[in-house]
Amino acid sequence: MQCNRTIQPDLSCAPGRAVSDNSALHDRVAIVAKAVISGHGLGKVSSKETAFHGDTLRMTDDNTRIVLSVRNLTKAYRSAGEHVAVLRGVNLSVAAGERVALTGESGSGKSTLLHLIAGLDRADSGEIRICDTSISDLGDAGLAALRRDRLGLVFQQYNLVPSLDVRDNLAFQSRIAGCHDAAWQSELVERLGLGQLLDRYPEQLSGGQQQRVAIGRALAVRPPLLLADEPTGNLDEATADEVLALTRDLVARPRCSLLMVTHSLRLAATLDRHINLSAGLIA
Protein backbone atom coordinates (compact mmCIF):
# COMPACT_ATOMS: atom_id res chain seq x y z
CA MET A 1 0.00 0.00 0.00
CA GLN A 2 1.58 3.26 -1.10
CA CYS A 3 0.88 6.55 0.68
CA ASN A 4 1.44 8.50 -2.48
CA ARG A 5 -1.82 10.08 -3.46
CA THR A 6 -3.66 13.27 -2.76
CA ILE A 7 -7.02 12.21 -1.40
CA GLN A 8 -9.97 14.14 -2.76
CA PRO A 9 -13.56 13.53 -1.66
CA ASP A 10 -14.40 11.48 -4.74
CA LEU A 11 -11.04 9.75 -5.17
CA SER A 12 -11.42 6.60 -3.18
CA CYS A 13 -8.79 4.08 -4.21
CA ALA A 14 -5.03 4.24 -4.42
CA PRO A 15 -3.16 3.52 -7.67
CA GLY A 16 -2.86 -0.18 -8.35
CA ARG A 17 -5.84 -1.13 -6.22
CA ALA A 18 -8.47 -3.02 -8.16
CA VAL A 19 -11.92 -1.52 -8.01
CA SER A 20 -15.01 -3.62 -8.43
CA ASP A 21 -17.46 -2.53 -11.13
CA ASN A 22 -20.08 -2.89 -8.40
CA SER A 23 -18.45 -0.41 -6.02
CA ALA A 24 -21.66 1.55 -5.45
CA LEU A 25 -23.04 1.10 -1.96
CA HIS A 26 -24.93 -2.10 -1.42
CA ASP A 27 -28.59 -1.21 -0.76
CA ARG A 28 -28.70 -2.57 2.77
CA VAL A 29 -25.32 -1.12 3.64
CA ALA A 30 -26.46 2.29 2.43
CA ILE A 31 -29.63 2.16 4.54
CA VAL A 32 -27.86 1.09 7.71
CA ALA A 33 -24.88 3.39 7.14
CA LYS A 34 -26.92 6.54 7.65
CA ALA A 35 -27.93 5.34 11.10
CA VAL A 36 -24.63 3.96 12.38
CA ILE A 37 -21.78 5.54 10.45
CA SER A 38 -21.06 8.36 12.89
CA GLY A 39 -20.93 5.86 15.75
CA HIS A 40 -18.19 3.99 13.92
CA GLY A 41 -16.11 7.16 13.59
CA LEU A 42 -16.37 7.16 9.81
CA GLY A 43 -18.16 10.48 9.50
CA LYS A 44 -21.52 11.45 8.11
CA VAL A 45 -20.47 11.70 4.48
CA SER A 46 -20.20 9.12 1.71
CA SER A 47 -17.31 8.96 -0.74
CA LYS A 48 -19.57 10.62 -3.32
CA GLU A 49 -20.17 13.71 -1.19
CA THR A 50 -17.85 16.64 -0.62
CA ALA A 51 -16.20 15.62 2.63
CA PHE A 52 -13.17 17.84 2.94
CA HIS A 53 -14.41 21.41 2.56
CA GLY A 54 -10.91 22.38 1.46
CA ASP A 55 -9.02 19.80 3.52
CA THR A 56 -6.60 17.61 1.57
CA LEU A 57 -4.43 14.69 2.65
CA ARG A 58 -1.03 14.94 0.97
CA MET A 59 0.78 11.61 1.08
CA THR A 60 4.47 11.17 0.34
CA ASP A 61 6.59 8.09 -0.16
CA ASP A 62 10.30 7.31 0.08
CA ASN A 63 12.55 4.37 0.81
CA THR A 64 12.35 4.86 4.59
CA ARG A 65 8.70 5.69 4.87
CA ILE A 66 7.30 6.58 8.29
CA VAL A 67 3.57 5.90 8.32
CA LEU A 68 2.92 7.31 11.79
CA SER A 69 4.84 10.05 13.59
CA VAL A 70 3.77 11.39 17.01
CA ARG A 71 5.75 14.28 18.46
CA ASN A 72 5.50 15.88 21.91
CA LEU A 73 1.85 14.93 22.27
CA THR A 74 0.01 16.09 25.38
CA LYS A 75 -3.53 15.57 26.60
CA ALA A 76 -5.20 16.43 29.90
CA TYR A 77 -8.74 16.20 31.26
CA ARG A 78 -10.72 17.76 34.08
CA SER A 79 -11.88 15.16 36.60
CA ALA A 80 -13.74 16.07 39.76
CA GLY A 81 -12.50 19.61 39.33
CA GLU A 82 -8.87 18.53 39.04
CA HIS A 83 -6.49 18.81 36.08
CA VAL A 84 -5.34 15.28 35.13
CA ALA A 85 -2.45 15.04 32.67
CA VAL A 86 -2.80 11.78 30.75
CA LEU A 87 -0.15 12.24 28.04
CA ARG A 88 2.86 14.39 28.93
CA GLY A 89 4.86 14.62 25.69
CA VAL A 90 4.60 11.31 23.85
CA ASN A 91 6.99 10.62 20.96
CA LEU A 92 6.44 7.63 18.70
CA SER A 93 7.18 6.55 15.12
CA VAL A 94 5.91 3.51 13.22
CA ALA A 95 7.50 2.55 9.89
CA ALA A 96 5.70 1.09 6.90
CA GLY A 97 4.91 -2.56 7.51
CA GLU A 98 6.08 -2.43 11.14
CA ARG A 99 3.99 -4.17 13.81
CA VAL A 100 4.22 -2.45 17.20
CA ALA A 101 2.73 -3.42 20.56
CA LEU A 102 1.86 -0.69 23.07
CA THR A 103 1.52 -1.75 26.69
CA GLY A 104 1.00 0.09 29.96
CA GLU A 105 -0.99 -0.07 33.15
CA SER A 106 -4.72 0.62 33.16
CA GLY A 107 -5.27 4.36 33.01
CA SER A 108 -1.83 5.04 31.54
CA GLY A 109 -3.34 6.67 28.44
CA LYS A 110 -2.99 3.90 25.86
CA SER A 111 -6.56 4.17 24.56
CA THR A 112 -6.38 7.96 24.74
CA LEU A 113 -3.31 7.89 22.50
CA LEU A 114 -5.03 5.65 19.95
CA HIS A 115 -8.11 7.88 19.91
CA LEU A 116 -5.93 10.92 19.27
CA ILE A 117 -4.10 9.18 16.44
CA ALA A 118 -7.45 8.21 14.89
CA GLY A 119 -8.69 11.78 15.13
CA LEU A 120 -11.52 10.80 17.48
CA ASP A 121 -10.28 13.41 19.96
CA ARG A 122 -7.98 16.44 19.75
CA ALA A 123 -4.62 16.73 21.50
CA ASP A 124 -3.84 19.74 23.68
CA SER A 125 -0.45 20.16 21.99
CA GLY A 126 2.01 18.28 19.83
CA GLU A 127 1.70 16.82 16.37
CA ILE A 128 0.41 13.61 14.79
CA ARG A 129 1.38 12.90 11.19
CA ILE A 130 0.00 9.99 9.18
CA CYS A 131 1.86 9.41 5.91
CA ASP A 132 3.45 12.85 6.35
CA THR A 133 0.13 14.65 6.78
CA SER A 134 -0.54 16.53 10.00
CA ILE A 135 -4.03 15.53 11.12
CA SER A 136 -4.33 18.78 13.08
CA ASP A 137 -4.66 20.48 9.68
CA LEU A 138 -7.86 18.54 8.99
CA GLY A 139 -11.39 19.60 9.86
CA ASP A 140 -14.06 17.20 11.07
CA ALA A 141 -14.94 16.08 7.54
CA GLY A 142 -11.28 15.55 6.69
CA LEU A 143 -10.77 13.45 9.81
CA ALA A 144 -13.84 11.38 8.96
CA ALA A 145 -12.46 10.77 5.48
CA LEU A 146 -9.08 9.85 6.97
CA ARG A 147 -10.71 7.18 9.14
CA ARG A 148 -12.85 5.99 6.26
CA ASP A 149 -10.10 5.74 3.64
CA ARG A 150 -6.77 5.49 5.45
CA LEU A 151 -7.17 3.83 8.84
CA GLY A 152 -8.28 0.42 9.98
CA LEU A 153 -9.81 0.47 13.46
CA VAL A 154 -10.29 -2.63 15.61
CA PHE A 155 -11.58 -2.43 19.17
CA GLN A 156 -12.13 -4.79 22.10
CA GLN A 157 -15.85 -4.41 21.47
CA TYR A 158 -16.33 -5.68 17.95
CA ASN A 159 -18.64 -2.85 16.78
CA LEU A 160 -20.28 -4.92 14.06
CA VAL A 161 -23.56 -3.72 12.59
CA PRO A 162 -26.23 -6.04 14.11
CA SER A 163 -28.61 -5.76 11.15
CA LEU A 164 -25.98 -6.73 8.57
CA ASP A 165 -24.76 -10.26 7.92
CA VAL A 166 -21.07 -11.16 7.88
CA ARG A 167 -20.75 -10.52 4.14
CA ASP A 168 -22.06 -6.96 4.41
CA ASN A 169 -20.22 -6.22 7.65
CA LEU A 170 -16.96 -7.14 5.91
CA ALA A 171 -17.77 -4.81 3.02
CA PHE A 172 -19.11 -1.98 5.19
CA GLN A 173 -16.09 0.35 5.27
CA SER A 174 -14.78 -0.42 1.78
CA ARG A 175 -18.16 0.31 0.19
CA ILE A 176 -18.47 3.58 2.08
CA ALA A 177 -14.94 4.46 0.95
CA GLY A 178 -15.92 3.59 -2.64
CA CYS A 179 -13.10 1.08 -3.11
CA HIS A 180 -14.71 -2.28 -2.54
CA ASP A 181 -12.48 -4.97 -4.04
CA ALA A 182 -14.36 -8.25 -4.36
CA ALA A 183 -11.18 -10.28 -4.97
CA TRP A 184 -9.49 -8.87 -1.86
CA GLN A 185 -12.60 -9.50 0.23
CA SER A 186 -12.70 -13.08 -1.01
CA GLU A 187 -9.08 -13.51 0.06
CA LEU A 188 -9.86 -12.05 3.49
CA VAL A 189 -12.85 -14.39 3.84
CA GLU A 190 -10.65 -17.37 3.04
CA ARG A 191 -7.75 -16.35 5.26
CA LEU A 192 -10.04 -15.51 8.18
CA GLY A 193 -12.00 -18.74 7.85
CA LEU A 194 -15.34 -17.00 7.38
CA GLY A 195 -16.56 -18.80 4.27
CA GLN A 196 -19.26 -20.78 6.09
CA LEU A 197 -20.43 -17.78 8.11
CA LEU A 198 -21.20 -15.16 5.44
CA ASP A 199 -24.98 -15.36 5.85
CA ARG A 200 -24.92 -15.23 9.64
CA TYR A 201 -25.54 -12.15 11.76
CA PRO A 202 -23.26 -10.95 14.59
CA GLU A 203 -25.49 -12.39 17.32
CA GLN A 204 -24.99 -15.83 15.75
CA LEU A 205 -21.18 -15.65 16.01
CA SER A 206 -18.73 -16.42 18.78
CA GLY A 207 -16.47 -13.68 20.13
CA GLY A 208 -13.52 -14.91 18.09
CA GLN A 209 -15.60 -15.04 14.93
CA GLN A 210 -16.90 -11.51 15.48
CA GLN A 211 -13.39 -10.19 15.97
CA ARG A 212 -12.26 -11.88 12.76
CA VAL A 213 -15.05 -10.08 10.93
CA ALA A 214 -14.00 -6.77 12.52
CA ILE A 215 -10.41 -7.32 11.42
CA GLY A 216 -11.51 -8.19 7.89
CA ARG A 217 -13.68 -5.06 7.72
CA ALA A 218 -10.76 -2.88 8.86
CA LEU A 219 -8.35 -4.39 6.33
CA ALA A 220 -10.79 -4.33 3.40
CA VAL A 221 -9.67 -0.80 2.45
CA ARG A 222 -5.98 -1.86 2.60
CA PRO A 223 -5.15 0.93 5.06
CA PRO A 224 -1.58 2.12 5.57
CA LEU A 225 -2.18 1.88 9.33
CA LEU A 226 -4.24 -0.49 11.48
CA LEU A 227 -5.00 0.70 15.02
CA ALA A 228 -6.10 -2.07 17.39
CA ASP A 229 -7.22 -1.35 20.96
CA GLU A 230 -7.15 -4.55 23.03
CA PRO A 231 -8.45 -6.61 20.07
CA THR A 232 -8.09 -9.87 22.01
CA GLY A 233 -9.28 -8.55 25.38
CA ASN A 234 -12.60 -10.41 25.29
CA LEU A 235 -11.17 -13.67 23.94
CA ASP A 236 -9.80 -16.75 25.65
CA GLU A 237 -6.06 -17.36 25.32
CA ALA A 238 -6.23 -19.89 22.49
CA THR A 239 -8.63 -17.76 20.45
CA ALA A 240 -6.56 -14.64 21.17
CA ASP A 241 -3.44 -16.37 19.84
CA GLU A 242 -5.29 -17.45 16.70
CA VAL A 243 -6.78 -14.00 16.02
CA LEU A 244 -3.46 -12.20 16.55
CA ALA A 245 -1.61 -14.67 14.32
CA LEU A 246 -4.13 -14.02 11.55
CA THR A 247 -3.79 -10.26 12.05
CA ARG A 248 0.02 -10.40 11.87
CA ASP A 249 -0.12 -12.36 8.62
CA LEU A 250 -2.85 -10.26 7.02
CA VAL A 251 -1.27 -6.87 7.66
CA ALA A 252 1.85 -8.12 5.89
CA ARG A 253 -0.14 -8.74 2.69
CA PRO A 254 -0.83 -5.05 1.85
CA ARG A 255 2.25 -3.90 3.88
CA CYS A 256 0.02 -2.33 6.49
CA SER A 257 1.53 -1.00 9.71
CA LEU A 258 0.01 -2.15 13.01
CA LEU A 259 -0.14 -0.35 16.35
CA MET A 260 -1.81 -2.59 18.91
CA VAL A 261 -2.68 -1.78 22.51
CA THR A 262 -2.55 -4.84 24.74
CA HIS A 263 -2.16 -5.76 28.41
CA SER A 264 -0.55 -9.07 27.45
CA LEU A 265 3.24 -9.06 27.47
CA ARG A 266 3.10 -12.51 25.91
CA LEU A 267 1.19 -11.22 22.88
CA ALA A 268 3.30 -8.07 22.72
CA ALA A 269 6.41 -10.18 22.36
CA THR A 270 5.09 -11.68 19.10
CA LEU A 271 5.20 -8.32 17.28
CA ASP A 272 8.20 -6.55 15.76
CA ARG A 273 8.58 -4.00 18.54
CA HIS A 274 7.24 -3.49 22.05
CA ILE A 275 6.92 -0.07 23.68
CA ASN A 276 5.49 0.85 27.07
CA LEU A 277 3.48 3.91 28.11
CA SER A 278 4.12 4.95 31.68
CA ALA A 279 3.33 8.21 33.51
CA GLY A 280 2.21 9.75 30.25
CA LEU A 281 5.46 9.03 28.40
CA ILE A 282 6.81 6.28 26.16
CA ALA A 283 9.34 4.45 28.32
C-alpha positions in Angstrom: 0.0 0.0 0.0 1.6 3.3 -1.1 0.9 6.5 0.7 1.4 8.5 -2.5 -1.8 10.1 -3.5 -3.7 13.3 -2.8 -7.0 12.2 -1.4 -10.0 14.1 -2.8 -13.6 13.5 -1.7 -14.4 11.5 -4.7 -11.0 9.8 -5.2 -11.4 6.6 -3.2 -8.8 4.1 -4.2 -5.0 4.2 -4.4 -3.2 3.5 -7.7 -2.9 -0.2 -8.4 -5.8 -1.1 -6.2 -8.5 -3.0 -8.2 -11.9 -1.5 -8.0 -15.0 -3.6 -8.4 -17.5 -2.5 -11.1 -20.1 -2.9 -8.4 -18.4 -0.4 -6.0 -21.7 1.6 -5.4 -23.0 1.1 -2.0 -24.9 -2.1 -1.4 -28.6 -1.2 -0.8 -28.7 -2.6 2.8 -25.3 -1.1 3.6 -26.5 2.3 2.4 -29.6 2.2 4.5 -27.9 1.1 7.7 -24.9 3.4 7.1 -26.9 6.5 7.7 -27.9 5.3 11.1 -24.6 4.0 12.4 -21.8 5.5 10.5 -21.1 8.4 12.9 -20.9 5.9 15.7 -18.2 4.0 13.9 -16.1 7.2 13.6 -16.4 7.2 9.8 -18.2 10.5 9.5 -21.5 11.5 8.1 -20.5 11.7 4.5 -20.2 9.1 1.7 -17.3 9.0 -0.7 -19.6 10.6 -3.3 -20.2 13.7 -1.2 -17.8 16.6 -0.6 -16.2 15.6 2.6 -13.2 17.8 2.9 -14.4 21.4 2.6 -10.9 22.4 1.5 -9.0 19.8 3.5 -6.6 17.6 1.6 -4.4 14.7 2.6 -1.0 14.9 1.0 0.8 11.6 1.1 4.5 11.2 0.3 6.6 8.1 -0.2 10.3 7.3 0.1 12.5 4.4 0.8 12.4 4.9 4.6 8.7 5.7 4.9 7.3 6.6 8.3 3.6 5.9 8.3 2.9 7.3 11.8 4.8 10.1 13.6 3.8 11.4 17.0 5.8 14.3 18.5 5.5 15.9 21.9 1.8 14.9 22.3 0.0 16.1 25.4 -3.5 15.6 26.6 -5.2 16.4 29.9 -8.7 16.2 31.3 -10.7 17.8 34.1 -11.9 15.2 36.6 -13.7 16.1 39.8 -12.5 19.6 39.3 -8.9 18.5 39.0 -6.5 18.8 36.1 -5.3 15.3 35.1 -2.4 15.0 32.7 -2.8 11.8 30.7 -0.2 12.2 28.0 2.9 14.4 28.9 4.9 14.6 25.7 4.6 11.3 23.9 7.0 10.6 21.0 6.4 7.6 18.7 7.2 6.5 15.1 5.9 3.5 13.2 7.5 2.6 9.9 5.7 1.1 6.9 4.9 -2.6 7.5 6.1 -2.4 11.1 4.0 -4.2 13.8 4.2 -2.5 17.2 2.7 -3.4 20.6 1.9 -0.7 23.1 1.5 -1.8 26.7 1.0 0.1 30.0 -1.0 -0.1 33.2 -4.7 0.6 33.2 -5.3 4.4 33.0 -1.8 5.0 31.5 -3.3 6.7 28.4 -3.0 3.9 25.9 -6.6 4.2 24.6 -6.4 8.0 24.7 -3.3 7.9 22.5 -5.0 5.6 19.9 -8.1 7.9 19.9 -5.9 10.9 19.3 -4.1 9.2 16.4 -7.4 8.2 14.9 -8.7 11.8 15.1 -11.5 10.8 17.5 -10.3 13.4 20.0 -8.0 16.4 19.7 -4.6 16.7 21.5 -3.8 19.7 23.7 -0.5 20.2 22.0 2.0 18.3 19.8 1.7 16.8 16.4 0.4 13.6 14.8 1.4 12.9 11.2 0.0 10.0 9.2 1.9 9.4 5.9 3.5 12.8 6.3 0.1 14.6 6.8 -0.5 16.5 10.0 -4.0 15.5 11.1 -4.3 18.8 13.1 -4.7 20.5 9.7 -7.9 18.5 9.0 -11.4 19.6 9.9 -14.1 17.2 11.1 -14.9 16.1 7.5 -11.3 15.6 6.7 -10.8 13.5 9.8 -13.8 11.4 9.0 -12.5 10.8 5.5 -9.1 9.8 7.0 -10.7 7.2 9.1 -12.8 6.0 6.3 -10.1 5.7 3.6 -6.8 5.5 5.4 -7.2 3.8 8.8 -8.3 0.4 10.0 -9.8 0.5 13.5 -10.3 -2.6 15.6 -11.6 -2.4 19.2 -12.1 -4.8 22.1 -15.9 -4.4 21.5 -16.3 -5.7 17.9 -18.6 -2.9 16.8 -20.3 -4.9 14.1 -23.6 -3.7 12.6 -26.2 -6.0 14.1 -28.6 -5.8 11.1 -26.0 -6.7 8.6 -24.8 -10.3 7.9 -21.1 -11.2 7.9 -20.7 -10.5 4.1 -22.1 -7.0 4.4 -20.2 -6.2 7.6 -17.0 -7.1 5.9 -17.8 -4.8 3.0 -19.1 -2.0 5.2 -16.1 0.3 5.3 -14.8 -0.4 1.8 -18.2 0.3 0.2 -18.5 3.6 2.1 -14.9 4.5 0.9 -15.9 3.6 -2.6 -13.1 1.1 -3.1 -14.7 -2.3 -2.5 -12.5 -5.0 -4.0 -14.4 -8.3 -4.4 -11.2 -10.3 -5.0 -9.5 -8.9 -1.9 -12.6 -9.5 0.2 -12.7 -13.1 -1.0 -9.1 -13.5 0.1 -9.9 -12.1 3.5 -12.9 -14.4 3.8 -10.7 -17.4 3.0 -7.7 -16.3 5.3 -10.0 -15.5 8.2 -12.0 -18.7 7.9 -15.3 -17.0 7.4 -16.6 -18.8 4.3 -19.3 -20.8 6.1 -20.4 -17.8 8.1 -21.2 -15.2 5.4 -25.0 -15.4 5.8 -24.9 -15.2 9.6 -25.5 -12.1 11.8 -23.3 -10.9 14.6 -25.5 -12.4 17.3 -25.0 -15.8 15.7 -21.2 -15.6 16.0 -18.7 -16.4 18.8 -16.5 -13.7 20.1 -13.5 -14.9 18.1 -15.6 -15.0 14.9 -16.9 -11.5 15.5 -13.4 -10.2 16.0 -12.3 -11.9 12.8 -15.1 -10.1 10.9 -14.0 -6.8 12.5 -10.4 -7.3 11.4 -11.5 -8.2 7.9 -13.7 -5.1 7.7 -10.8 -2.9 8.9 -8.4 -4.4 6.3 -10.8 -4.3 3.4 -9.7 -0.8 2.5 -6.0 -1.9 2.6 -5.2 0.9 5.1 -1.6 2.1 5.6 -2.2 1.9 9.3 -4.2 -0.5 11.5 -5.0 0.7 15.0 -6.1 -2.1 17.4 -7.2 -1.3 21.0 -7.1 -4.5 23.0 -8.5 -6.6 20.1 -8.1 -9.9 22.0 -9.3 -8.6 25.4 -12.6 -10.4 25.3 -11.2 -13.7 23.9 -9.8 -16.7 25.6 -6.1 -17.4 25.3 -6.2 -19.9 22.5 -8.6 -17.8 20.4 -6.6 -14.6 21.2 -3.4 -16.4 19.8 -5.3 -17.4 16.7 -6.8 -14.0 16.0 -3.5 -12.2 16.5 -1.6 -14.7 14.3 -4.1 -14.0 11.6 -3.8 -10.3 12.1 0.0 -10.4 11.9 -0.1 -12.4 8.6 -2.8 -10.3 7.0 -1.3 -6.9 7.7 1.9 -8.1 5.9 -0.1 -8.7 2.7 -0.8 -5.1 1.8 2.3 -3.9 3.9 0.0 -2.3 6.5 1.5 -1.0 9.7 0.0 -2.1 13.0 -0.1 -0.4 16.3 -1.8 -2.6 18.9 -2.7 -1.8 22.5 -2.5 -4.8 24.7 -2.2 -5.8 28.4 -0.5 -9.1 27.5 3.2 -9.1 27.5 3.1 -12.5 25.9 1.2 -11.2 22.9 3.3 -8.1 22.7 6.4 -10.2 22.4 5.1 -11.7 19.1 5.2 -8.3 17.3 8.2 -6.6 15.8 8.6 -4.0 18.5 7.2 -3.5 22.1 6.9 -0.1 23.7 5.5 0.9 27.1 3.5 3.9 28.1 4.1 4.9 31.7 3.3 8.2 33.5 2.2 9.7 30.2 5.5 9.0 28.4 6.8 6.3 26.2 9.3 4.5 28.3 
